Amino acid sequence: MTAAGLLPAFGSRAVTLPGETEIVIVGAGLAGLTAARMLQERGRSVVVLEARDRIGGRIWTDTSSLGFAVDLGASLLRSADINPLATELRNREVRLQPDEGDFWLFDQERSGDPVRDAEMHDYDALGFAYDKLDDALLDARALRTDVSLASRIKLEAGGPAGRWIDLAKALAGPLHVGVEFSALSALDAPRLAGTGNDAWLPGGFGTWLAQSATGLPVFLNRPVVRIDWADGNGVTVATAEGQVKAEACIVTVPLGLLAAKDGIVFQPGLPEPQREAVGRMTMGLIDRIALQYEAGTFDAPANTQALLRVSGTRAMSLRLNAQALPLVVAQVGGDYARDLEGRGDAAMIAAARSQLRAMLGEAVDRRFVKGVATQWGRDPWSRGAVAAAKPGFATARRNAGRALTSLAGRARVLFAGEAFAPVDWIGSAAGAWLSGRIAATEALRVLG
Ligand SMILES: Cc1cc2nc3c(=O)[nH]c(=O)nc-3n(C[C@H](O)[C@H](O)[C@H](O)COP(=O)(O)OP(=O)(O)OC[C@H]3O[C@@H](n4cnc5c(N)ncnc54)[C@H](O)[C@@H]3O)c2cc1C
């Protein structure tokens, strides 16, 4: 989707950047826009510099690929009854739609048909296995045991979890945070179990976010290449086409870009402990494949989730009648997503169609219209889906997000974004929103 016509931002490179402002915000995703709005409301002058030609970052409603708008980044507000962003949206009278779809489990291993509906006891076994993983996470947190979650789990294949352990692990790891279960830190993972009250935004999460940026001075197509922060008098934030001097800046680029060799150059460089911390985190990968079908193809409540184990801990989750439309949104994560990305968009679409065909039959496949797939791992401005600390390095997040303090002893460069959110909301839109507010509050304190 391009920003043209929809967004309030300054998309053209011909629009000159202001030479000075109070606070520069790098990145017009949810964290950056939240910080910008809060600072602007407190009477501060801000400039938001965004690399892409659109607002929203990893919250993106694609309006051009299919016959309707579809969220290809974040789509759900998890545990909307306790989610701080959902509360904020309700306060702003944004309509949230409860996510009340059915849950269908498919079993690929039963003899006879290659794939058949699972039995009731299979649902129970999967629920049991998943609860055990969540219990292990809570135990590790209580004991502050910074190891891989996998090492805390003792589930026997013959026990009540039955054959569903791997699928539970796929749900907790690749499908939840984009990393393999074996690489999931027990102290650096959001809660697995939610309250069960998720919600989505009719019209699209990205559509809402783009509209909410109205009136903010967002400059599109302006990748920041360098931040000079040594000067006791402030920071200079440079793009290829001009620079802005400011008292402070808030950097909200995804962690993958802080770690990248071709990422923003900090002058002076990031301090050693911070560089080390960034290196101890990784970007998990989640991708979405959206398939449009003829109207009325699926006899299922909106957003029904169909789960299929592909092999081992590789699994695909498919939302049927997603967003109450004749749409299937498949989600894959971790190594499986990486493999599929390597094979290209057409192969990703084919993989999701083939899973659906295996579950629901040829007749459904004949009603397929067209599809679109994401490649968040290859996206130059995200390099993955959400940040995760490697097992044993749960403190990395805090260290990586430490403010850079210039010679005058003032925090000049603050970090925000999903990667630096409070632990219960890391990897989520709510986390990005919270982190934007925290950074803006800190900037106000620093600037006095
Ligand atoms: C496939 C997928 C599904 C998801 N599903 C959910 C979900 O259902 N629910 C949920 O709560 N969360 C979900 N998330 C997570 C959620 O999308 C993110 O946590 C959130 O959007 C992160 O916001 P952010 O502002 O921290 O980062 P971003 O949205 O990535 O914003 C950072 C911005 O910085 C820009 N940028 C990068 N480099 C530069 C540079 N050098 N100069 C200027 N700008 C730069 C980027 O273009 C981007 O716009 C999902 C994420 C993905 C990828």
The ligand as a Tripos MOL2 file, in Angstrom:
@<TRIPOS>MOLECULE
LIG
   53    58     1     0     0
SMALL
NO_CHARGES

@<TRIPOS>ATOM
      1 C1          3.1480  -10.6740   10.8850 C.3       1 LIG1
      2 C2          2.9880   -9.9670   12.2090 C.ar      1 LIG1
      3 C3          1.8530  -10.2200   12.9630 C.ar      1 LIG1
      4 C4          1.6780   -9.5710   14.1780 C.ar      1 LIG1
      5 N1          0.5180   -9.7970   14.8640 N.ar      1 LIG1
      6 C5          0.2790   -9.0860   15.9720 C.ar      1 LIG1
      7 C6         -1.0170   -9.1430   16.5730 C.ar      1 LIG1
      8 O1         -1.9510   -9.7890   16.0720 O.2       1 LIG1
      9 N2         -1.2110   -8.4390   17.7340 N.ar      1 LIG1
     10 C7         -0.2210   -7.6450   18.2760 C.ar      1 LIG1
     11 O2         -0.4610   -7.0210   19.3170 O.2       1 LIG1
     12 N3          0.9960   -7.5400   17.6840 N.ar      1 LIG1
     13 C8          1.2540   -8.2250   16.5480 C.ar      1 LIG1
     14 N4          2.4490   -8.0730   15.9050 N.ar      1 LIG1
     15 C9          3.4860   -7.1930   16.5280 C.3       1 LIG1
     16 C10         3.2180   -5.7230   16.2320 C.3       1 LIG1
     17 O3          2.9540   -5.5350   14.8670 O.3       1 LIG1
     18 C11         4.4550   -4.9140   16.6140 C.3       1 LIG1
     19 O4          4.7650   -5.1760   17.9670 O.3       1 LIG1
     20 C12         4.2690   -3.4040   16.4830 C.3       1 LIG1
     21 O5          3.6110   -3.0590   15.2940 O.3       1 LIG1
     22 C13         5.6570   -2.7400   16.5540 C.3       1 LIG1
     23 O6          5.5270   -1.3480   16.4740 O.3       1 LIG1
     24 P1          6.8330   -0.4550   16.5640 P.3       1 LIG1
     25 O7          6.4040    0.9460   16.4550 O.co2     1 LIG1
     26 O8          7.6430   -0.8770   17.7200 O.co2     1 LIG1
     27 O9          7.7130   -0.8780   15.2860 O.3       1 LIG1
     28 P2          7.4070   -0.6920   13.7390 P.3       1 LIG1
     29 O10         5.9500   -0.8300   13.4840 O.co2     1 LIG1
     30 O11         8.2930   -1.6170   13.0170 O.co2     1 LIG1
     31 O12         7.8060    0.8170   13.4650 O.3       1 LIG1
     32 C14         9.1470    1.2040   13.2830 C.3       1 LIG1
     33 C15         9.2240    2.1060   12.0770 C.3       1 LIG1
     34 O13        10.5790    2.4990   11.8780 O.3       1 LIG1
     35 C16        10.7990    2.6000   10.4910 C.3       1 LIG1
     36 N5         12.2350    2.5870   10.2420 N.ar      1 LIG1
     37 C17        13.0950    1.5520   10.2510 C.ar      1 LIG1
     38 N6         14.3550    1.9800    9.9980 N.ar      1 LIG1
     39 C18        14.2790    3.3190    9.8410 C.ar      1 LIG1
     40 C19        15.2480    4.3270    9.5870 C.ar      1 LIG1
     41 N7         16.5610    4.0500    9.4360 N.pl3     1 LIG1
     42 N8         14.8210    5.6110    9.4680 N.ar      1 LIG1
     43 C20        13.5220    5.9300    9.6130 C.ar      1 LIG1
     44 N9         12.5630    4.9960    9.8640 N.ar      1 LIG1
     45 C21        12.9420    3.7150    9.9920 C.ar      1 LIG1
     46 C22        10.0590    1.4060    9.9340 C.3       1 LIG1
     47 O14         9.7980    1.5560    8.5600 O.3       1 LIG1
     48 C23         8.7930    1.4190   10.7860 C.3       1 LIG1
     49 O15         7.7590    2.1570   10.1720 O.3       1 LIG1
     50 C24         2.6640   -8.6880   14.6770 C.ar      1 LIG1
     51 C25         3.8050   -8.4290   13.9140 C.ar      1 LIG1
     52 C26         3.9660   -9.0550   12.6920 C.ar      1 LIG1
     53 C27         5.1720   -8.7370   11.8560 C.3       1 LIG1
@<TRIPOS>BOND
     1     1     2 1
     2     2     3 ar
     3     2    52 ar
     4     3     4 ar
     5     4     5 ar
     6     4    50 ar
     7     5     6 ar
     8     6     7 ar
     9     6    13 1
    10     7     8 2
    11     7     9 ar
    12     9    10 ar
    13    10    11 2
    14    10    12 ar
    15    12    13 ar
    16    13    14 ar
    17    14    15 1
    18    14    50 ar
    19    15    16 1
    20    16    17 1
    21    16    18 1
    22    18    19 1
    23    18    20 1
    24    20    21 1
    25    20    22 1
    26    22    23 1
    27    23    24 1
    28    24    25 2
    29    24    26 1
    30    24    27 1
    31    27    28 1
    32    28    29 2
    33    28    30 1
    34    28    31 1
    35    31    32 1
    36    32    33 1
    37    33    34 1
    38    33    48 1
    39    34    35 1
    40    35    36 1
    41    35    46 1
    42    36    37 ar
    43    36    45 ar
    44    37    38 ar
    45    38    39 ar
    46    39    40 ar
    47    39    45 ar
    48    40    41 1
    49    40    42 ar
    50    42    43 ar
    51    43    44 ar
    52    44    45 ar
    53    46    47 1
    54    46    48 1
    55    48    49 1
    56    50    51 ar
    57    51    52 ar
    58    52    53 1
@<TRIPOS>SUBSTRUCTURE
     1 LIG1         1 GROUP 0 **** ****
